[in-house]
């Protein structure tokens, strides 16, 4: 039977029957294989997502993988049967930012799958086919369900523009941090340092390519070329900046609480640091992710620790927020 999670209002949800919406012109219907849960889904359920970035009632789910089952008018029939992932931002395609390929900066207003539009915590998902990225036929769809967070980090890796032989570092050891390690490892750095808050992430960091692992309160170097921050705290941003040589490149991806004490502008200017930020993933980052995944350079599966049915949505949300070191990525399986 087809089913979906519906969050009617903060803290109120039900699992109900799902009726697939047949694809209109330019759309595709996808049979969902798995949907990942992240902190922003927890915000949706708890009601503390920023105003304008959620619309109730809502079926959440912005991280997903699946198989195209049918397409609407104007969409190539060759898509049917293909394994896919898809971009979340429903960009307008006609504003100046969209024309520049910066679709996450679309000036027509915010619309995103799983936040303002029906998401993937359902048996099927109908969306514009232009947002789909086709995977290799032999792709593991459970692993591919993690390609949305990976794409956000791919955007950071592209902005960091690390060159072979450079010294690179990652601050943060969650799902995003582990993806950052893999993307940076793929460019053959001379050194790859991971800085975290817990020793239990060292083995995984090294498995993904880290050459060194340190805790944030240990003695840290100050001569790295590139640092990607993924932890989402103001202190992590400061730690990341302090790791850099003069003229080094910093990419911030985490979102601390509003009003947090940030970086020291004097330090940024005097040391001539290059600072980039990432929120979401433009098409270029998605293409990069799918290519790196298809080449076998990205291994999301070790990050998955729980797979639950849709009916266990509240338990899944609970797991994601529990702060238990044993909880990695949680997937819902329709």
Secondary structure as UniProt FT lines:
FT   STRAND          3..9
FT   TURN            10..11
FT   STRAND          12..17
FT   TURN            25..26
FT   STRAND          27..37
FT   HELIX           39..46
FT   TURN            51..52
FT   STRAND          63..71
FT   TURN            73..74
FT   HELIX           77..79
FT   TURN            80..81
FT   STRAND          83..86
FT   HELIX           96..99
FT   TURN            100..101
FT   HELIX           103..105
FT   TURN            107..108
FT   STRAND          112..113
FT   TURN            114..116
FT   STRAND          124..128
FT   HELIX           129..131
FT   STRAND          132..134
FT   TURN            137..138
FT   HELIX           141..144
FT   TURN            145..146
FT   HELIX           147..160
FT   TURN            164..165
FT   STRAND          167..171
FT   HELIX           175..185
FT   TURN            186..187
FT   STRAND          191..196
FT   HELIX           199..201
FT   HELIX           202..207
FT   TURN            208..209
FT   STRAND          212..215
FT   TURN            216..217
FT   STRAND          224..229
FT   HELIX           234..242
FT   STRAND          244..252
FT   TURN            258..259
FT   HELIX           265..270
FT   TURN            271..272
FT   STRAND          274..277
FT   HELIX           283..294
FT   TURN            295..296
FT   HELIX           301..303
FT   STRAND          304..309
FT   HELIX           310..312
FT   HELIX           313..321
FT   TURN            325..326
FT   STRAND          329..333
//
